[in-house]
Amino acid sequence: LVVANYLAFLVPTVVNSVAPLAALVAVMFTFAILQKTSQVVALKASGQSIYRMAAPALVGSILLSAVVFLNQDYIMPFTHRRQNNLRYLIRKGQEPPQTFYQTSNQWICGSDSRIFNYSYFDPTSNLFARLSVIDLSKEPYGIKRRFYARRAWWDAGPQEWVLENGWESRFEDQKPSLYEAFKERRVSLEEHPDYFKKELVGSQSLTLNQLRRKISDLSRSGFDVVELKIAFQGKIAFPLTCLVMVM
């Protein structure tokens, strides 16, 4: 049942991937058959121009581009998040340690009762935006310590995370016992960058407006958003491949 659900949620992605090629093959076969059966000659003899014959194919490709865009922006973000969750369940046999359904902030379970929350992670530069690290105590259950940093990056030399412009808060008996702000702090955690690269929630799981807001938000904070901008332009350009293939 899990595999069947995964394949069902995979259908919108497959449809979008196949649509441009399907449009190309359909037009090639249609006009090849018209030419082979001399129907193009008959149409020209009746006064129809080549542009009039191409018009239905071009209009159809524009409609197909619209369908691809709507599928990409309204259906695929949800189905992509769902299929990511099911794929992890199929591969690992258990629920994933991170959330796939959150589009603004991501949550992921670490080791030793630790939880990470962040708004963005760049796997190329190992850079976090607005990172929270929450350490939990089991007995009694509660928050033991929390770090927050507007920016965090990985220093490969000493194998440490460098937290910038943040604060640390400690708790005892469910009450704050320490609060300290800092400009920079180094912390050693068991979770290295590879831990966060296992399953990434990419731009395919975001709508066009969500991606636009994310780019604007991260740009104001001074983060490099070139890859997100490329993904944004790709979301606009990809549906038009149907029209390009037909032309």
VEXDRENBA-966286 format. One record per residue (C-alpha): residue in one letter; x, y, z; residue number from 1. Coordinates in nm, 3 decimals, padded with zeros to 5 digits. Layout:
VEXDRENBA-966286
<atom><residu>A</residu><xx>X</xx><yy>Y</yy><zz>Z</zz><num>NUM</num></atom>
...
END
This chain:
VEXDRENBA-966286
<atom><residu>L</residu><xx>00.000</xx><yy>00.000</yy><zz>00.000</zz><num>1</num></atom>
<atom><residu>V</residu><xx>00.287</xx><yy>00.238</yy><zz>00.079</zz><num>2</num></atom>
<atom><residu>V</residu><xx>00.448</xx><yy>00.172</yy><zz>-00.261</zz><num>3</num></atom>
<atom><residu>A</residu><xx>00.113</xx><yy>00.218</yy><zz>-00.437</zz><num>4</num></atom>
<atom><residu>N</residu><xx>00.064</xx><yy>00.553</yy><zz>-00.261</zz><num>5</num></atom>
<atom><residu>Y</residu><xx>00.417</xx><yy>00.658</yy><zz>-00.356</zz><num>6</num></atom>
<atom><residu>L</residu><xx>00.355</xx><yy>00.578</yy><zz>-00.724</zz><num>7</num></atom>
<atom><residu>A</residu><xx>00.021</xx><yy>00.762</yy><zz>-00.714</zz><num>8</num></atom>
<atom><residu>F</residu><xx>00.184</xx><yy>01.077</yy><zz>-00.574</zz><num>9</num></atom>
<atom><residu>L</residu><xx>00.463</xx><yy>01.040</yy><zz>-00.832</zz><num>10</num></atom>
<atom><residu>V</residu><xx>00.219</xx><yy>01.069</yy><zz>-01.126</zz><num>11</num></atom>
<atom><residu>P</residu><xx>00.207</xx><yy>01.455</yy><zz>-01.140</zz><num>12</num></atom>
<atom><residu>T</residu><xx>00.589</xx><yy>01.470</yy><zz>-01.155</zz><num>13</num></atom>
<atom><residu>V</residu><xx>00.598</xx><yy>01.210</yy><zz>-01.435</zz><num>14</num></atom>
<atom><residu>V</residu><xx>00.326</xx><yy>01.396</yy><zz>-01.629</zz><num>15</num></atom>
<atom><residu>N</residu><xx>00.522</xx><yy>01.721</yy><zz>-01.618</zz><num>16</num></atom>
<atom><residu>S</residu><xx>00.846</xx><yy>01.550</yy><zz>-01.719</zz><num>17</num></atom>
<atom><residu>V</residu><xx>00.687</xx><yy>01.370</yy><zz>-02.015</zz><num>18</num></atom>
<atom><residu>A</residu><xx>00.464</xx><yy>01.655</yy><zz>-02.142</zz><num>19</num></atom>
<atom><residu>P</residu><xx>00.726</xx><yy>01.841</yy><zz>-02.358</zz><num>20</num></atom>
<atom><residu>L</residu><xx>00.848</xx><yy>01.521</yy><zz>-02.522</zz><num>21</num></atom>
<atom><residu>A</residu><xx>00.490</xx><yy>01.404</yy><zz>-02.576</zz><num>22</num></atom>
<atom><residu>A</residu><xx>00.404</xx><yy>01.733</yy><zz>-02.746</zz><num>23</num></atom>
<atom><residu>L</residu><xx>00.706</xx><yy>01.700</yy><zz>-02.976</zz><num>24</num></atom>
<atom><residu>V</residu><xx>00.628</xx><yy>01.339</yy><zz>-03.075</zz><num>25</num></atom>
<atom><residu>A</residu><xx>00.256</xx><yy>01.412</yy><zz>-03.125</zz><num>26</num></atom>
<atom><residu>V</residu><xx>00.324</xx><yy>01.701</yy><zz>-03.365</zz><num>27</num></atom>
<atom><residu>M</residu><xx>00.592</xx><yy>01.507</yy><zz>-03.556</zz><num>28</num></atom>
<atom><residu>F</residu><xx>00.363</xx><yy>01.206</yy><zz>-03.606</zz><num>29</num></atom>
<atom><residu>T</residu><xx>00.057</xx><yy>01.417</yy><zz>-03.695</zz><num>30</num></atom>
<atom><residu>F</residu><xx>00.225</xx><yy>01.622</yy><zz>-03.964</zz><num>31</num></atom>
<atom><residu>A</residu><xx>00.426</xx><yy>01.325</yy><zz>-04.092</zz><num>32</num></atom>
<atom><residu>I</residu><xx>00.102</xx><yy>01.132</yy><zz>-04.151</zz><num>33</num></atom>
<atom><residu>L</residu><xx>-00.062</xx><yy>01.435</yy><zz>-04.313</zz><num>34</num></atom>
<atom><residu>Q</residu><xx>00.236</xx><yy>01.466</yy><zz>-04.548</zz><num>35</num></atom>
<atom><residu>K</residu><xx>00.255</xx><yy>01.094</yy><zz>-04.621</zz><num>36</num></atom>
<atom><residu>T</residu><xx>-00.113</xx><yy>01.075</yy><zz>-04.718</zz><num>37</num></atom>
<atom><residu>S</residu><xx>-00.085</xx><yy>01.394</yy><zz>-04.931</zz><num>38</num></atom>
<atom><residu>Q</residu><xx>-00.337</xx><yy>01.576</yy><zz>-04.712</zz><num>39</num></atom>
<atom><residu>V</residu><xx>-00.099</xx><yy>01.872</yy><zz>-04.685</zz><num>40</num></atom>
<atom><residu>V</residu><xx>-00.114</xx><yy>01.906</yy><zz>-05.065</zz><num>41</num></atom>
<atom><residu>A</residu><xx>-00.494</xx><yy>01.895</yy><zz>-05.053</zz><num>42</num></atom>
<atom><residu>L</residu><xx>-00.507</xx><yy>02.160</yy><zz>-04.780</zz><num>43</num></atom>
<atom><residu>K</residu><xx>-00.272</xx><yy>02.389</yy><zz>-04.973</zz><num>44</num></atom>
<atom><residu>A</residu><xx>-00.477</xx><yy>02.337</yy><zz>-05.290</zz><num>45</num></atom>
<atom><residu>S</residu><xx>-00.790</xx><yy>02.447</yy><zz>-05.103</zz><num>46</num></atom>
<atom><residu>G</residu><xx>-00.622</xx><yy>02.774</yy><zz>-05.010</zz><num>47</num></atom>
<atom><residu>Q</residu><xx>-00.504</xx><yy>02.692</yy><zz>-04.656</zz><num>48</num></atom>
<atom><residu>S</residu><xx>-00.164</xx><yy>02.837</yy><zz>-04.562</zz><num>49</num></atom>
<atom><residu>I</residu><xx>00.104</xx><yy>02.651</yy><zz>-04.367</zz><num>50</num></atom>
<atom><residu>Y</residu><xx>00.043</xx><yy>02.893</yy><zz>-04.076</zz><num>51</num></atom>
<atom><residu>R</residu><xx>-00.326</xx><yy>02.800</yy><zz>-04.066</zz><num>52</num></atom>
<atom><residu>M</residu><xx>-00.233</xx><yy>02.432</yy><zz>-04.051</zz><num>53</num></atom>
<atom><residu>A</residu><xx>00.013</xx><yy>02.497</yy><zz>-03.766</zz><num>54</num></atom>
<atom><residu>A</residu><xx>-00.234</xx><yy>02.709</yy><zz>-03.565</zz><num>55</num></atom>
<atom><residu>P</residu><xx>-00.416</xx><yy>02.417</yy><zz>-03.391</zz><num>56</num></atom>
<atom><residu>A</residu><xx>-00.084</xx><yy>02.265</yy><zz>-03.284</zz><num>57</num></atom>
<atom><residu>L</residu><xx>00.041</xx><yy>02.598</yy><zz>-03.147</zz><num>58</num></atom>
<atom><residu>V</residu><xx>-00.284</xx><yy>02.667</yy><zz>-02.961</zz><num>59</num></atom>
<atom><residu>G</residu><xx>-00.276</xx><yy>02.313</yy><zz>-02.820</zz><num>60</num></atom>
<atom><residu>S</residu><xx>00.083</xx><yy>02.360</yy><zz>-02.703</zz><num>61</num></atom>
<atom><residu>I</residu><xx>-00.011</xx><yy>02.686</yy><zz>-02.525</zz><num>62</num></atom>
<atom><residu>L</residu><xx>-00.294</xx><yy>02.508</yy><zz>-02.346</zz><num>63</num></atom>
<atom><residu>L</residu><xx>-00.059</xx><yy>02.222</yy><zz>-02.255</zz><num>64</num></atom>
<atom><residu>S</residu><xx>00.193</xx><yy>02.474</yy><zz>-02.118</zz><num>65</num></atom>
<atom><residu>A</residu><xx>-00.082</xx><yy>02.621</yy><zz>-01.901</zz><num>66</num></atom>
<atom><residu>V</residu><xx>-00.173</xx><yy>02.274</yy><zz>-01.770</zz><num>67</num></atom>
<atom><residu>V</residu><xx>00.194</xx><yy>02.202</yy><zz>-01.692</zz><num>68</num></atom>
<atom><residu>F</residu><xx>00.227</xx><yy>02.533</yy><zz>-01.507</zz><num>69</num></atom>
<atom><residu>L</residu><xx>-00.088</xx><yy>02.475</yy><zz>-01.299</zz><num>70</num></atom>
<atom><residu>N</residu><xx>00.021</xx><yy>02.120</yy><zz>-01.221</zz><num>71</num></atom>
<atom><residu>Q</residu><xx>00.368</xx><yy>02.244</yy><zz>-01.124</zz><num>72</num></atom>
<atom><residu>D</residu><xx>00.245</xx><yy>02.525</yy><zz>-00.899</zz><num>73</num></atom>
<atom><residu>Y</residu><xx>-00.071</xx><yy>02.385</yy><zz>-00.742</zz><num>74</num></atom>
<atom><residu>I</residu><xx>-00.039</xx><yy>02.005</yy><zz>-00.734</zz><num>75</num></atom>
<atom><residu>M</residu><xx>00.328</xx><yy>01.908</yy><zz>-00.745</zz><num>76</num></atom>
<atom><residu>P</residu><xx>00.443</xx><yy>02.099</yy><zz>-00.432</zz><num>77</num></atom>
<atom><residu>F</residu><xx>00.210</xx><yy>01.887</yy><zz>-00.216</zz><num>78</num></atom>
<atom><residu>T</residu><xx>00.264</xx><yy>01.558</yy><zz>-00.400</zz><num>79</num></atom>
<atom><residu>H</residu><xx>00.642</xx><yy>01.609</yy><zz>-00.402</zz><num>80</num></atom>
<atom><residu>R</residu><xx>00.651</xx><yy>01.655</yy><zz>-00.025</zz><num>81</num></atom>
<atom><residu>R</residu><xx>00.431</xx><yy>01.348</yy><zz>00.019</zz><num>82</num></atom>
<atom><residu>Q</residu><xx>00.638</xx><yy>01.128</yy><zz>-00.212</zz><num>83</num></atom>
<atom><residu>N</residu><xx>00.959</xx><yy>01.233</yy><zz>-00.034</zz><num>84</num></atom>
<atom><residu>N</residu><xx>00.809</xx><yy>01.115</yy><zz>00.293</zz><num>85</num></atom>
<atom><residu>L</residu><xx>00.692</xx><yy>00.784</yy><zz>00.142</zz><num>86</num></atom>
<atom><residu>R</residu><xx>01.024</xx><yy>00.725</yy><zz>-00.036</zz><num>87</num></atom>
<atom><residu>Y</residu><xx>01.212</xx><yy>00.756</yy><zz>00.293</zz><num>88</num></atom>
<atom><residu>L</residu><xx>00.963</xx><yy>00.517</yy><zz>00.454</zz><num>89</num></atom>
<atom><residu>I</residu><xx>01.017</xx><yy>00.263</yy><zz>00.173</zz><num>90</num></atom>
<atom><residu>R</residu><xx>01.397</xx><yy>00.291</yy><zz>00.181</zz><num>91</num></atom>
<atom><residu>K</residu><xx>01.450</xx><yy>00.300</yy><zz>00.558</zz><num>92</num></atom>
<atom><residu>G</residu><xx>01.142</xx><yy>00.119</yy><zz>00.692</zz><num>93</num></atom>
<atom><residu>Q</residu><xx>01.062</xx><yy>00.399</yy><zz>00.937</zz><num>94</num></atom>
<atom><residu>E</residu><xx>00.929</xx><yy>00.751</yy><zz>00.949</zz><num>95</num></atom>
<atom><residu>P</residu><xx>01.190</xx><yy>01.014</yy><zz>00.848</zz><num>96</num></atom>
<atom><residu>P</residu><xx>01.364</xx><yy>01.217</yy><zz>01.122</zz><num>97</num></atom>
<atom><residu>Q</residu><xx>01.280</xx><yy>01.543</yy><zz>00.942</zz><num>98</num></atom>
<atom><residu>T</residu><xx>00.962</xx><yy>01.711</yy><zz>00.825</zz><num>99</num></atom>
<atom><residu>F</residu><xx>00.880</xx><yy>01.724</yy><zz>00.455</zz><num>100</num></atom>
<atom><residu>Y</residu><xx>00.552</xx><yy>01.915</yy><zz>00.486</zz><num>101</num></atom>
<atom><residu>Q</residu><xx>00.687</xx><yy>02.243</yy><zz>00.627</zz><num>102</num></atom>
<atom><residu>T</residu><xx>00.765</xx><yy>02.502</yy><zz>00.359</zz><num>103</num></atom>
<atom><residu>S</residu><xx>00.887</xx><yy>02.794</yy><zz>00.571</zz><num>104</num></atom>
<atom><residu>N</residu><xx>01.100</xx><yy>02.625</yy><zz>00.840</zz><num>105</num></atom>
<atom><residu>Q</residu><xx>01.243</xx><yy>02.274</yy><zz>00.851</zz><num>106</num></atom>
<atom><residu>W</residu><xx>01.255</xx><yy>02.044</yy><zz>01.153</zz><num>107</num></atom>
<atom><residu>I</residu><xx>01.491</xx><yy>01.749</yy><zz>01.188</zz><num>108</num></atom>
<atom><residu>C</residu><xx>01.572</xx><yy>01.521</yy><zz>01.482</zz><num>109</num></atom>
<atom><residu>G</residu><xx>01.936</xx><yy>01.491</yy><zz>01.576</zz><num>110</num></atom>
<atom><residu>S</residu><xx>02.114</xx><yy>01.251</yy><zz>01.807</zz><num>111</num></atom>
<atom><residu>D</residu><xx>02.095</xx><yy>01.248</yy><zz>02.186</zz><num>112</num></atom>
<atom><residu>S</residu><xx>01.746</xx><yy>01.407</yy><zz>02.208</zz><num>113</num></atom>
<atom><residu>R</residu><xx>01.838</xx><yy>01.706</yy><zz>01.995</zz><num>114</num></atom>
<atom><residu>I</residu><xx>01.610</xx><yy>01.893</yy><zz>01.752</zz><num>115</num></atom>
<atom><residu>F</residu><xx>01.713</xx><yy>02.133</yy><zz>01.475</zz><num>116</num></atom>
<atom><residu>N</residu><xx>01.494</xx><yy>02.403</yy><zz>01.325</zz><num>117</num></atom>
<atom><residu>Y</residu><xx>01.610</xx><yy>02.626</yy><zz>01.040</zz><num>118</num></atom>
<atom><residu>S</residu><xx>01.465</xx><yy>02.837</yy><zz>00.761</zz><num>119</num></atom>
<atom><residu>Y</residu><xx>01.726</xx><yy>02.747</yy><zz>00.497</zz><num>120</num></atom>
<atom><residu>F</residu><xx>02.029</xx><yy>02.522</yy><zz>00.449</zz><num>121</num></atom>
<atom><residu>D</residu><xx>02.274</xx><yy>02.562</yy><zz>00.161</zz><num>122</num></atom>
<atom><residu>P</residu><xx>02.434</xx><yy>02.219</yy><zz>00.101</zz><num>123</num></atom>
<atom><residu>T</residu><xx>02.710</xx><yy>02.368</yy><zz>-00.116</zz><num>124</num></atom>
<atom><residu>S</residu><xx>02.853</xx><yy>02.608</yy><zz>00.142</zz><num>125</num></atom>
<atom><residu>N</residu><xx>02.715</xx><yy>02.423</yy><zz>00.451</zz><num>126</num></atom>
<atom><residu>L</residu><xx>02.541</xx><yy>02.740</yy><zz>00.562</zz><num>127</num></atom>
<atom><residu>F</residu><xx>02.230</xx><yy>02.772</yy><zz>00.781</zz><num>128</num></atom>
<atom><residu>A</residu><xx>01.989</xx><yy>03.064</yy><zz>00.799</zz><num>129</num></atom>
<atom><residu>R</residu><xx>01.810</xx><yy>03.122</yy><zz>01.132</zz><num>130</num></atom>
<atom><residu>L</residu><xx>01.918</xx><yy>02.802</yy><zz>01.303</zz><num>131</num></atom>
<atom><residu>S</residu><xx>01.777</xx><yy>02.684</yy><zz>01.635</zz><num>132</num></atom>
<atom><residu>V</residu><xx>01.933</xx><yy>02.391</yy><zz>01.822</zz><num>133</num></atom>
<atom><residu>I</residu><xx>01.719</xx><yy>02.252</yy><zz>02.104</zz><num>134</num></atom>
<atom><residu>D</residu><xx>01.860</xx><yy>01.999</yy><zz>02.352</zz><num>135</num></atom>
<atom><residu>L</residu><xx>01.599</xx><yy>01.802</yy><zz>02.546</zz><num>136</num></atom>
<atom><residu>S</residu><xx>01.621</xx><yy>01.622</yy><zz>02.877</zz><num>137</num></atom>
<atom><residu>K</residu><xx>01.440</xx><yy>01.291</yy><zz>02.918</zz><num>138</num></atom>
<atom><residu>E</residu><xx>01.385</xx><yy>01.279</yy><zz>03.294</zz><num>139</num></atom>
<atom><residu>P</residu><xx>01.207</xx><yy>01.501</yy><zz>03.355</zz><num>140</num></atom>
<atom><residu>Y</residu><xx>01.113</xx><yy>01.569</yy><zz>02.996</zz><num>141</num></atom>
<atom><residu>G</residu><xx>01.171</xx><yy>01.928</yy><zz>02.890</zz><num>142</num></atom>
<atom><residu>I</residu><xx>01.407</xx><yy>02.173</yy><zz>02.722</zz><num>143</num></atom>
<atom><residu>K</residu><xx>01.758</xx><yy>02.169</yy><zz>02.863</zz><num>144</num></atom>
<atom><residu>R</residu><xx>01.933</xx><yy>02.417</yy><zz>02.633</zz><num>145</num></atom>
<atom><residu>R</residu><xx>01.863</xx><yy>02.616</yy><zz>02.319</zz><num>146</num></atom>
<atom><residu>F</residu><xx>02.093</xx><yy>02.789</yy><zz>02.074</zz><num>147</num></atom>
<atom><residu>Y</residu><xx>01.975</xx><yy>03.037</yy><zz>01.815</zz><num>148</num></atom>
<atom><residu>A</residu><xx>02.184</xx><yy>03.197</yy><zz>01.540</zz><num>149</num></atom>
<atom><residu>R</residu><xx>02.084</xx><yy>03.414</yy><zz>01.247</zz><num>150</num></atom>
<atom><residu>R</residu><xx>02.367</xx><yy>03.253</yy><zz>01.053</zz><num>151</num></atom>
<atom><residu>A</residu><xx>02.565</xx><yy>02.932</yy><zz>01.109</zz><num>152</num></atom>
<atom><residu>W</residu><xx>02.838</xx><yy>02.775</yy><zz>00.899</zz><num>153</num></atom>
<atom><residu>W</residu><xx>03.066</xx><yy>02.472</yy><zz>00.914</zz><num>154</num></atom>
<atom><residu>D</residu><xx>03.437</xx><yy>02.509</yy><zz>00.988</zz><num>155</num></atom>
<atom><residu>A</residu><xx>03.595</xx><yy>02.192</yy><zz>00.848</zz><num>156</num></atom>
<atom><residu>G</residu><xx>03.930</xx><yy>02.244</yy><zz>01.023</zz><num>157</num></atom>
<atom><residu>P</residu><xx>03.830</xx><yy>02.200</yy><zz>01.389</zz><num>158</num></atom>
<atom><residu>Q</residu><xx>03.505</xx><yy>02.023</yy><zz>01.286</zz><num>159</num></atom>
<atom><residu>E</residu><xx>03.282</xx><yy>02.283</yy><zz>01.452</zz><num>160</num></atom>
<atom><residu>W</residu><xx>02.972</xx><yy>02.485</yy><zz>01.375</zz><num>161</num></atom>
<atom><residu>V</residu><xx>03.025</xx><yy>02.861</yy><zz>01.392</zz><num>162</num></atom>
<atom><residu>L</residu><xx>02.714</xx><yy>03.044</yy><zz>01.515</zz><num>163</num></atom>
<atom><residu>E</residu><xx>02.684</xx><yy>03.416</yy><zz>01.442</zz><num>164</num></atom>
<atom><residu>N</residu><xx>02.456</xx><yy>03.684</yy><zz>01.591</zz><num>165</num></atom>
<atom><residu>G</residu><xx>02.257</xx><yy>03.466</yy><zz>01.827</zz><num>166</num></atom>
<atom><residu>W</residu><xx>02.193</xx><yy>03.369</yy><zz>02.185</zz><num>167</num></atom>
<atom><residu>E</residu><xx>02.204</xx><yy>03.071</yy><zz>02.421</zz><num>168</num></atom>
<atom><residu>S</residu><xx>01.939</xx><yy>02.990</yy><zz>02.681</zz><num>169</num></atom>
<atom><residu>R</residu><xx>01.960</xx><yy>02.720</yy><zz>02.951</zz><num>170</num></atom>
<atom><residu>F</residu><xx>01.676</xx><yy>02.579</yy><zz>03.160</zz><num>171</num></atom>
<atom><residu>E</residu><xx>01.647</xx><yy>02.413</yy><zz>03.499</zz><num>172</num></atom>
<atom><residu>D</residu><xx>01.320</xx><yy>02.269</yy><zz>03.628</zz><num>173</num></atom>
<atom><residu>Q</residu><xx>01.140</xx><yy>02.410</yy><zz>03.324</zz><num>174</num></atom>
<atom><residu>K</residu><xx>01.256</xx><yy>02.762</yy><zz>03.412</zz><num>175</num></atom>
<atom><residu>P</residu><xx>01.518</xx><yy>02.978</yy><zz>03.238</zz><num>176</num></atom>
<atom><residu>S</residu><xx>01.844</xx><yy>02.977</yy><zz>03.434</zz><num>177</num></atom>
<atom><residu>L</residu><xx>02.075</xx><yy>03.150</yy><zz>03.184</zz><num>178</num></atom>
<atom><residu>Y</residu><xx>02.043</xx><yy>03.378</yy><zz>02.884</zz><num>179</num></atom>
<atom><residu>E</residu><xx>02.349</xx><yy>03.498</yy><zz>02.696</zz><num>180</num></atom>
<atom><residu>A</residu><xx>02.373</xx><yy>03.680</yy><zz>02.362</zz><num>181</num></atom>
<atom><residu>F</residu><xx>02.681</xx><yy>03.643</yy><zz>02.143</zz><num>182</num></atom>
<atom><residu>K</residu><xx>02.829</xx><yy>03.771</yy><zz>01.819</zz><num>183</num></atom>
<atom><residu>E</residu><xx>03.007</xx><yy>03.445</yy><zz>01.745</zz><num>184</num></atom>
<atom><residu>R</residu><xx>03.025</xx><yy>03.110</yy><zz>01.916</zz><num>185</num></atom>
<atom><residu>R</residu><xx>03.173</xx><yy>02.775</yy><zz>01.819</zz><num>186</num></atom>
<atom><residu>V</residu><xx>02.995</xx><yy>02.453</yy><zz>01.915</zz><num>187</num></atom>
<atom><residu>S</residu><xx>03.087</xx><yy>02.089</yy><zz>01.856</zz><num>188</num></atom>
<atom><residu>L</residu><xx>02.789</xx><yy>01.876</yy><zz>01.762</zz><num>189</num></atom>
<atom><residu>E</residu><xx>02.766</xx><yy>01.514</yy><zz>01.651</zz><num>190</num></atom>
<atom><residu>E</residu><xx>02.565</xx><yy>01.624</yy><zz>01.347</zz><num>191</num></atom>
<atom><residu>H</residu><xx>02.801</xx><yy>01.723</yy><zz>01.067</zz><num>192</num></atom>
<atom><residu>P</residu><xx>02.688</xx><yy>01.879</yy><zz>00.732</zz><num>193</num></atom>
<atom><residu>D</residu><xx>02.637</xx><yy>01.538</yy><zz>00.570</zz><num>194</num></atom>
<atom><residu>Y</residu><xx>02.363</xx><yy>01.468</yy><zz>00.824</zz><num>195</num></atom>
<atom><residu>F</residu><xx>02.150</xx><yy>01.748</yy><zz>00.677</zz><num>196</num></atom>
<atom><residu>K</residu><xx>02.218</xx><yy>01.653</yy><zz>00.314</zz><num>197</num></atom>
<atom><residu>K</residu><xx>02.044</xx><yy>01.314</yy><zz>00.329</zz><num>198</num></atom>
<atom><residu>E</residu><xx>01.703</xx><yy>01.442</yy><zz>00.225</zz><num>199</num></atom>
<atom><residu>L</residu><xx>01.663</xx><yy>01.807</yy><zz>00.132</zz><num>200</num></atom>
<atom><residu>V</residu><xx>01.334</xx><yy>01.984</yy><zz>00.082</zz><num>201</num></atom>
<atom><residu>G</residu><xx>01.404</xx><yy>02.157</yy><zz>-00.249</zz><num>202</num></atom>
<atom><residu>S</residu><xx>01.233</xx><yy>02.417</yy><zz>-00.462</zz><num>203</num></atom>
<atom><residu>Q</residu><xx>01.007</xx><yy>02.152</yy><zz>-00.618</zz><num>204</num></atom>
<atom><residu>S</residu><xx>00.818</xx><yy>02.139</yy><zz>-00.290</zz><num>205</num></atom>
<atom><residu>L</residu><xx>00.747</xx><yy>02.515</yy><zz>-00.302</zz><num>206</num></atom>
<atom><residu>T</residu><xx>00.498</xx><yy>02.711</yy><zz>-00.505</zz><num>207</num></atom>
<atom><residu>L</residu><xx>00.610</xx><yy>03.010</yy><zz>-00.710</zz><num>208</num></atom>
<atom><residu>N</residu><xx>00.489</xx><yy>03.258</yy><zz>-00.446</zz><num>209</num></atom>
<atom><residu>Q</residu><xx>00.648</xx><yy>03.063</yy><zz>-00.161</zz><num>210</num></atom>
<atom><residu>L</residu><xx>00.980</xx><yy>03.053</yy><zz>-00.347</zz><num>211</num></atom>
<atom><residu>R</residu><xx>00.956</xx><yy>03.427</yy><zz>-00.423</zz><num>212</num></atom>
<atom><residu>R</residu><xx>00.897</xx><yy>03.507</yy><zz>-00.055</zz><num>213</num></atom>
<atom><residu>K</residu><xx>01.186</xx><yy>03.282</yy><zz>00.050</zz><num>214</num></atom>
<atom><residu>I</residu><xx>01.423</xx><yy>03.455</yy><zz>-00.192</zz><num>215</num></atom>
<atom><residu>S</residu><xx>01.313</xx><yy>03.800</yy><zz>-00.072</zz><num>216</num></atom>
<atom><residu>D</residu><xx>01.342</xx><yy>03.703</yy><zz>00.295</zz><num>217</num></atom>
<atom><residu>L</residu><xx>01.688</xx><yy>03.547</yy><zz>00.263</zz><num>218</num></atom>
<atom><residu>S</residu><xx>01.815</xx><yy>03.830</yy><zz>00.041</zz><num>219</num></atom>
<atom><residu>R</residu><xx>01.731</xx><yy>04.086</yy><zz>00.309</zz><num>220</num></atom>
<atom><residu>S</residu><xx>01.933</xx><yy>03.878</yy><zz>00.555</zz><num>221</num></atom>
<atom><residu>G</residu><xx>02.237</xx><yy>03.886</yy><zz>00.326</zz><num>222</num></atom>
<atom><residu>F</residu><xx>02.237</xx><yy>03.522</yy><zz>00.210</zz><num>223</num></atom>
<atom><residu>D</residu><xx>02.344</xx><yy>03.406</yy><zz>-00.135</zz><num>224</num></atom>
<atom><residu>V</residu><xx>02.022</xx><yy>03.304</yy><zz>-00.313</zz><num>225</num></atom>
<atom><residu>V</residu><xx>02.153</xx><yy>03.251</yy><zz>-00.667</zz><num>226</num></atom>
<atom><residu>E</residu><xx>02.045</xx><yy>02.885</yy><zz>-00.675</zz><num>227</num></atom>
<atom><residu>L</residu><xx>01.698</xx><yy>02.975</yy><zz>-00.552</zz><num>228</num></atom>
<atom><residu>K</residu><xx>01.671</xx><yy>03.247</yy><zz>-00.817</zz><num>229</num></atom>
<atom><residu>I</residu><xx>01.769</xx><yy>02.995</yy><zz>-01.085</zz><num>230</num></atom>
<atom><residu>A</residu><xx>01.503</xx><yy>02.757</yy><zz>-00.953</zz><num>231</num></atom>
<atom><residu>F</residu><xx>01.247</xx><yy>03.041</yy><zz>-00.959</zz><num>232</num></atom>
<atom><residu>Q</residu><xx>01.323</xx><yy>03.125</yy><zz>-01.323</zz><num>233</num></atom>
<atom><residu>G</residu><xx>01.318</xx><yy>02.754</yy><zz>-01.404</zz><num>234</num></atom>
<atom><residu>K</residu><xx>00.964</xx><yy>02.724</yy><zz>-01.268</zz><num>235</num></atom>
<atom><residu>I</residu><xx>00.856</xx><yy>02.998</yy><zz>-01.509</zz><num>236</num></atom>
<atom><residu>A</residu><xx>01.053</xx><yy>02.869</yy><zz>-01.808</zz><num>237</num></atom>
<atom><residu>F</residu><xx>00.982</xx><yy>02.495</yy><zz>-01.789</zz><num>238</num></atom>
<atom><residu>P</residu><xx>00.610</xx><yy>02.504</yy><zz>-01.889</zz><num>239</num></atom>
<atom><residu>L</residu><xx>00.707</xx><yy>02.697</yy><zz>-02.203</zz><num>240</num></atom>
<atom><residu>T</residu><xx>00.915</xx><yy>02.399</yy><zz>-02.324</zz><num>241</num></atom>
<atom><residu>C</residu><xx>00.589</xx><yy>02.249</yy><zz>-02.456</zz><num>242</num></atom>
<atom><residu>L</residu><xx>00.544</xx><yy>02.551</yy><zz>-02.686</zz><num>243</num></atom>
<atom><residu>V</residu><xx>00.912</xx><yy>02.547</yy><zz>-02.786</zz><num>244</num></atom>
<atom><residu>M</residu><xx>00.900</xx><yy>02.175</yy><zz>-02.873</zz><num>245</num></atom>
<atom><residu>V</residu><xx>00.593</xx><yy>02.220</yy><zz>-03.093</zz><num>246</num></atom>
<atom><residu>M</residu><xx>00.742</xx><yy>02.524</yy><zz>-03.271</zz><num>247</num></atom>
END
